[in-house]
Amino acid sequence: MESQMMHKASFVSSNSVANRCRFSSIASSPKPSSIATRRTTRRASPVLSMSKKDDGTGGFTYKDSGVDIDAGAELVRRIAKMSPGIGGFSGLIPRGDSYYSVFGMDGVGTKLKIAFETGMHETVGIDLVAMSVNDIVTCGAKPLAFLDYYGCGHLDVDLAETVIKGIVDGCELSGCTYGLKGGETAEMPGFYAEGEYDLVGCAYGEVKKDSVIDGKNIVAGDVLIGLPSSGLHSNGYSLARRVVAESGFSLKDQLPGGSIALGEALMAPTVIYVKQVLEMIDQGGVKGMAHITGGGFTDNIPRVLPDGLGVVVHTDAWELPPLFSFIQKYGNVEDSEMRRTFNMGIGMVMVVSPEAALRILGEAENGDYVAYRIGHVIDGEGVTYL
């Protein structure tokens, strides 16, 4: 790099211990190579994505928009050969006799392109934190600290401050014990377009060894609880942006069926589920969790299931938010493509015992939060939609 600067305080707390999908293995010793990455393995699912261009109907697909989920999965398989243990929503390293340190890393993706177009930079930092802390909480981990990377061609100090303030806000919303403890600002002329930047973040947390949520105890008959999303969160924007570009709508136009502008709907910050989920875990009965990000329901839910189990998802169990209806209508996107690209209005899926489901749904009816019973676990494979 031609110029790089460490920003904020270095992470030095001796008490701090610290992310992404059901882990495929737990490191046997705290070696540097055991640190988690965002890379995750996916099992094959019987519900596959099909490009409508292939059957002559001309509907948009994620692959046509430049993102090939299958190619990403192939790269993960190759990396796993070089570094066994890669995979899962988060990576765990044993710490002493009682705890695992938990790591996760993610970014905001091309949602940043919408931020550049709208000038809405206040909440992308929340997105950054959310994508990582929502990953580590799937194993029951509490976030302890967060690190970030801010890369740009020319450092606009006011803009960077606005973005990083969002990161600080995200840490507070997640209950991250030590908050933002370090990071890097990289100014690299000629590398980024004028006025643009990129973000990467790493969450660090911990979970007691006897409290890890790993899906191993899931059985047929367990219940799927869905927690609502605020919108697209931070996935599927390459496809969404293409639909918007060819729809005839501008980002300032009102979202059809909605009450806000299309740009505002696309920039809605990712929900941070940590506090709500940890409270549910403390009450018992939570067996597995899937953060619904890239791969949607189709790829993410099976990752938390033991071999030989699948799920049935009742798509009428919640109301589809207007933004997803807009994308499907104006992009002529088929159902299977939508379900493998977007969260469809459910950002976190919890697999719980029937008893826990009754408690959680009862609390939801009392207005403590919003949650839906969206399906159940069955003997079989993959995801079946009804």
Secondary structure, DSSP 8 states (H G I E B T S, - for coil): --EEEE-S-----TT----BBS-S---SS--GGG---S-------SS----GGGGTS----TTTTT--HHHHHHHHHHHHHHSTT--SBBEEEEETTTEEEEEEEEE-TTHHHHHHHHT--SSHHHHHHHHHHHHHGGGT-EEEEEEEEEEESS--HHHHHHHHHHHHHHHHHTT-SS-EEEEEEEE-TTTS-TT-EEEEEEEEEEEEGGG---STT--TT-EEEEEE-SSSTTS-HHHHHHHHHHHS--TTSB-TTSSSBHHHHHT------HHHHHHHHHTS-EEEEEE--TTHHHHHGGGGS-TTEEEEE-TTSS---HHHHHHHHHHT--HHHHHHHS-TTEEEEEEE-HHHHHHHHHHHHTTS---EEEEEEEESSSEEE-
